[in-house]
Structure formats: C-alpha cells, structure tokens
Amino acid sequence: MCSQITEKNTLKNFNSSDNSPSAKIFLWLMLSASFLILGAAIYGSFSFSAAQLVALSVTLVIAALVSQHQFTIPRTKITLTARELIIFWGTIWLGTAGGVLLAAGIAAAQYKIARNDKREQLFGATVSVIAAFVAGNVFYSILQNFAGFGETSVGGNALAIGWLMAAAAVMVFAYYTFTEFLPAIFFGLETNSSISDFWKEAIVPSPGKYAVGVVAAFIFHFAFLQFGLYFGLVLLPLTVFGHFAYRLHLARFAQKTKEITEASRVHLATVEALATAIDARDQVGIGHVRRTQIYAVGIGELLKLSADELEAVNTGALLHDVGKLAVPDHILNKPGRLTPAEMEKTKIHASVGASILEKINFPYPVVPTVKHHHEWWDGSGYPDNLKGENIPLTARILGVADAYDTLRGARPYRPALARDEARRFLSSGAGTQFDPKIVDVFLRNLSKFEAKVEAQGFSYVFDRESAAENYNNGSGDDGGGQSYVEQIKRANREVFTLYELARVFSSSLNLHETVSLFVEKIGELVPFDTCAVYLTEETGDSAKAVYVQGANKSALKNKRVKIGEGATGYALKMRKAVHNIEPGLDFDFSSFDLDEGYTAMASLPLIADEKLIGAVSLYSCDLENYEEEHMRLLETVSRIASDAIFVALQHAESESRALTDPMTNLPNARSLQLQFEKETARASRNGANFHLLMLDLDGFKAVNDTFGHKTGDKLLKELARVMTDQLRDYDFLARYAGDEFVAIVPETDRESISELSRRIEKAVNEFVLPLGEGECARVGVSIGAACYPNDGETLDQIIIRADKGMYEVKAQRKQTHLNERLSPPLAQFTPETAPSDDFVSEENTIIEPEVLPCDDFSPEECSIVELDESHIISSAIN
C-alpha cells in the first residue's frame, strides 16, 4: 500500500500537469514496467490448472468485494487491508503471476468505484503491481535458493514451515518497502529534493504490522491447504453475504450518522441563531459570535487544548453573551457613557449566562468558560475577581477573542476601532486585563484568523455593508428583505428611541432642542433625505417649516404651506397621514426649484391634546415609497413628540409673555436686563462699546386724560412701531415703564447716536393718530444717551446717566417753550403794559389741552412741550 508519502503528497503532486521531466520519465517507466509485468502474469496464468483458475476467479470476486475494507487489531494501532492479505495469499498459493493478477484485479475494482482522482488510482495500481511482482520474486527466490523448492507456486505442496514463514516475512517486508520506495523516488524527482528525505519520511518501521501480515497470510494458506481449493467456493457466498451485510450496516450507520449530524447541525444553528439574536439587542452585527468563535477556537488549537476544551471554547463563543437577556435595553443601547450603577448592571450578564447554561448539563466546561470570560489577569475583573492561572484557560481565550472583535465592531456608544488600534489595546492590556501568552499567540496568528473570517463571509466590512443595505431596504411588515438580526436590532432601536424621547422630552422645554431631537430620532428609525417639521401659525390658515434637516435645508427653511395645499397641506387639513404620493405635489405651490429628485414622501400631522400643532414631512431619493412599517414608526415617534412640542410651544409662549410687553409686543424691562448682559459680554470679548438711549414721550399723560386709556394704549403701540422702524435689525428696543422706552444700539459712535435721536424725534413728532370726527392725538419725545463702558458698567448706572441726559434735553425744551409762549414780542408791550413777575407763575404755566381739528394745522404749527416732571400737555398753537 502507498502509506504516508502517497497519502500526503500524491493528491497534491500527482494530479499536477506540470510534473518535472525526470518525474514524468520515471512515471512512464513505472507504467511500462507494470504493463510488462501484468502481461507476463497473464501469460503465466495459461499454465494454471483448472483448480487454480477457479481459485483465481473466486479470489478476484472476493477481492473486488472486500479489498476496500481494512482491519484494526484491537488495542493496537496496527491496521491491515484485505487487499494486502489477498495479494499475500495469492502469491503463496498461485505464485507470483497469481499475486500480480490479484493486485491488478483489486486495483481495477478500486479504480471503478474510486471517487477521487482516477490518475491517483492508476498510480497506486502501478505501485501495487510492481510491489507484488518484486515481493513474489523475492519469496520464491528464497524458497528456491535456500529450501530447494523448484515449483512456481507453493499451493498444496509440502514445505518446511520454517522456510515458508521466513520467505513470507521477507515477502511482506519487500511489498511494504516498495509501496513506500517508489512514491519516494517519484516525489523526490518531482520536487528536486533528496530521495532519501522522502524515504526517511515514508519508512515507518512496524514489526507488528509485518507480523500480522505474515500470520494472516498463513491462516488463509493453511485453511486452503486443509480444505483444498474448493474452500474458496464455500468462502465465496460467505464473503458475498458478509459484504452486503456490512454494506447494509454501513448504510444504516451512515443514515444514523446523517440524522445525528443533522440534529447536531440544527442544534448548533439554533444556538447560533439565538446567540446572534441576543447580540442584536446590543446592536451587534451578525458576525460577532462567529468571528469570536473562529478566533477562540483558533487560539485553542494552537495551544493544543483537549477535544472537550475546544468544544467548550466553540460553544462558549456562541453563548458568551446569553446573560444580556437580564440587562435592560436602554442600558445596552445607551449612546453615552454608562453611569456606575448602569455599569454594575451590565456585569451581571456573565453570572446570569452561566446560570442559564447550567440547566443544559454540557459534557464539556462551557459554564466556567462563559462565567469567567470577563475576569482580568490581575484579579480586577468580574464576577469572582479570579486572578492569573486561577481563571479557566478557556475563559481567558474567550476573553481575548471577544475583546478584539468587540473593539473592531461599532457600538451605540462608540465607532468601530481600526485593526491597529485594537491590536494596541490588546498589547497594552497583556499582563493586566489579558493573559500575555494568549495575547501573544493571538496577535502572531491574527492574519491567519482574519483570512478564515474573510473566507467564511464574516468580515467587518460585510457587517457594515449588511447593516447599511438592510437600513436602506426599509422594513416592511414581512421583513422587507432584512435579516432577522437587523429586524431585532431595529426593534430594540425603536424601544431605545422611544425611551430616549420620553426621557429627554420630559426635561426639555426648549422648542428648538425638542424639534431637533425629534428629527434625529426619526432618522434612526426611518430613512429620509430631507425631513421638515412644520408648525401652524397664529392665523390658523398656514404652517411654517421651523426645522429642516438634510438636502435642500436652506430652500425649505421657513417655507410656508397653506393648509389644504400640497401633500403636507392635505395632511394638515385632513389630520391624517399621507404617503405613497408624488413628492412633487408638495412643491407645486412653491416658487423655487429643488436640487434633489425625490421619489417618495410621507407626511404626518402633529396633534396634541386634540389640537393641530403642525406636521412632519419626509422626502427620500432612494425609496420607491414609504411602507406601512415606516408609517407605524413615524406615527409612534410623532405621538410622543407632539406632546413635547406642544409643551415647548406653551413654554415658549409663557416665556415670551414673561419677556414681552403685551401692549406693544416689545421686550420688557426683564428682557432688557438679559439683552444688556449679552451686549456687555460681547463688548468685553471684542473690546467694543455700545450706546443706550432713554426715550420719554412728551405729552402722553394729557392724551390719556383727554382721550382715555384705550387711545393712549393704541398710541403707544403705534409709536413703538414708529421708533422700531428707525432702528437697525440688530438694535434692541424695549418698553421700560409707562411712556418710557430704552434702546440698545451697538457698534456706533456719538455722532451716529445724535443723528439717530433726531430721526426718532422727527418721526414721533410727525406721527398723528386719527381719532375720528376730525380729531387727532400727537405727542413728542425726549431722548437721553449714555455709552458703555464710559458712562457706567451696570444697567442701573447706564440708565441713570441716560435718564439724566434725557431730563436735560427736556428741561432745555421746556425753557425754550416757556420763553416763546410767555414772552410776547417787544413791539406789543409798553412799559405800562409789560407783564408783572406774578404773571410768570407755576399756576400760569399749566395750559389745559385744547382739542382742535387736525386738518386745520400742519406739523410745523404744532408743538409738544413738558412743563414740569409730572405734567405733560399737548396743545395746538394758534
């Protein structure tokens, strides 16, 4: 037989069509020699007796049936094939020709049923024929030269048992030697290597095997010697029966093996599927457990673990995270750093997993492998703080494999690490977190492990691409083509998203933050290229896009949609979701063209406390349409967000009321304080200054007293608009108190402030509020200015300085007015008619307002003057 050399090298080298010239020549010489030997054996068979021909025929049939079987001696490693026994017996009983014919017949039978390369079988047949020929000639040469035996076959001839056994032993040795020597020569020539090297590798002395071969051959020889050649006729039906009985046994055994293998495969597949499903709760890809398994088993094989330990590592890698069933989803999916309490909660998964697996009663140490795979080499791990060699070897192996693969994969709280970063982490943790020997073995063989991972289709690129493909494919009711892992991951993302929404919304009153988080969470569950959130306006007939994320953000921001127009308008009007409609319908009423070609859209109204507050619209360039599952997710998130947006709107309204004067809609004194702090901070950063104007209306009290407070309120509101029109967009105007206003004007100088004051005075003086029936009301304004930080550093200091300036202006204007009003031209007085000092008294300075038709006077003919700090009079001068 062709043993080690033939088994190891024949398949690899003989099948090659690129054999070296010397190897080809040797191969052809072997084939030629074998054909010559076979021809000589056939020719020699013509001299066989009838009994020998019957024996040859019967033996060929028996050989064809049993030559494929081999026998192992109990409690030994000695194996012997039926082919060798038949060749040995045939050589003794039928001569060299009979042995060669039986070798050729057996080779022909095996060639016909061979499933591997036929050329390999041809090579083996050539070696067997030559070896049988050499062995037969050696056998009969010994008998002829030393025992004086002159026949061509021993057959039933009497012969000294000693010589027979000696010759048979040499024959057996010669046969085995040639079956090893000929392939050694071939492969030596093929590889241009030393034939002696192959010879040393091939020859494995086995005296027991030779002895068994000799004994087995003698047993058959003496059986035929005792019962004659016709013993073969008895042996034939027994052999046929035994062969087919054995074949039937093998078929049944193969069926049982297949059933057991299938059951084992189903069992492992079930375990793997469940383990992968558990990992999916942690947003882990489908390849994690398989890659961890490849790494861990690979390390175990290199460390020469026992079969039971390898099984423990193999199964433990699949089930190492089963205990995560006891960890809440919001902790597993938390995107940020875990709190100490949350970290302690995650640590229970190792103990819980071990408790679950204890119920299975594995025949190998799976439980300790899973329980202790988070123990640290320095004793600071969990759950039992084991240290060093006290940690089970299988757990140490699993710990390294799991850590590396976890680092390479993305998690909710961090992106995936590059290969070199993960390697550095393991290296830095060797001797503290990990067994340094295992880390060394793993890193030295990492390329080999990763090649195996790649070959099995579980690369890290596959995980990312698979997740992206599943996300983009959507999620219909039937799974939408997604893997079960991705569906589980999406389900858990949905749970965590709703948890995050409820948690954040409960503590957020800021409208912008609430809406932006709403859109962010939609993006985690439903794909879109553009998302717009519309809120209804006070008029109730339109909605405004207050937040837009994605493509065309700038074009859609602040877009107004009339209720009833377009898809979004329809959703607002009907208060129900719309989808699977042409996206262009939503922009038919817009005056701009979009860069993106949307292929699908969906719009959902936002309703809180049975009140319509807005709508959210999604647009996609990739999806053909938004499916029912998309709408379910969108509706679920929107329902929670609607309440939060409603609360934020109410808070914004309350906050606006707290910072806004309800009469003029200008910021109030509280808002002034906040704005002053912002401006001082900006001025300090930039080394700049700003001005504050104190504006006090002249004659407003007289308007209230004469026309009533409603007229006064209306006049205040109109004058707030008039003064605002004179300011820039980034200037700030607030109603300070009563008829006093304060303006903050950044980035300007005193000359510009003086010009601004004159413009405001002129605009206020020229404003006339018609009252009907030809009546009107008018007031003036006095303005004082102060500069930060030159005139003060606090709001009170600046206001006092501006207020003082305002009263100086008011006092000058009052004096001028009194002089003009109470001093008639000199030409109208004589010394006798000149007014006395008593005439210019306080009581004479109070002039009651006189209401006159506005149409009778031009603005130049009217003046507004303050006669003291508490009485302001508006009058028309004739």
ABEGO torsion letter per residue (X at the ends): XBBAAAAAAAAAAAABAABBAAAAAAAAAAAAAAAAAAAAAAAAAAABBAAAAAAAAAAAAAAAAAAABBBBBBGBABBBBAAAAAAAAAAAAAEAAAAAAAAAAAAAAAAAABABBAAAAAAAAAAAAAAAAAAAAAAAAAAAAAAGBABABAEABBBBAAAAAAAAAAAAAAAAAAAAAAAAAAAAAAAGBBAAAAAAAABBBBAAAAAAAAAAAAAAAAAAAAAEAAAAAAAAAAAAAAAAAAAAAAAAAAAAAAAAAAAAAAAAAAAAAAAAAAAAAAGBBAAAAAAAAAAAAAAAAAAGBBAAAAAAAAAAAAAAAAAAAABBAAAAABABBBBAAAAAAAAAAAAAAAAAAAAAGBABBAAAAAAAAABBAAGABOAAGBBEAABBAAAAAAAAAAAAAAAABBBAABBBBBAAAAAAAAAAABGAABBAAAAAAAAAAAAAAAAAAAAAGABAAAAAAAAAAAAAAEBBAAGGGBBAAAAAAAAAAAAAAAAAAAAAAAABABAAAAAAAAAAAAAAABBBABBBBBBBBAAGABBBBABBBEBGAAAABGBBBBBGBEAAAAAAAAGBBBBGBBAAAAAAABABBBABBBABBBBBBBBBGGBBAEBBBBBBAABABBBAAAAAAAAAAAAAAAAAAAAAAAAAAAAAAAABBAAAGBBBAAAAAAAAAAAAAAAAAAGBBBBBBBBBBBGAAAAAAAAEAAAAAAAAAAAAAAAAAABBAABBBBBABEABBBBBBBGBBAAAAAAAAAAAAAAAAABBBBAEGGBBBBBBBBBBBBBOAAAEABAAAAAAAAAAAAAAAAAAAAAAAAAAAABBBAAABBAAABBBAAABBAAAABBBBBBBBAAABBAAABBBBBABAABBBBBBBX
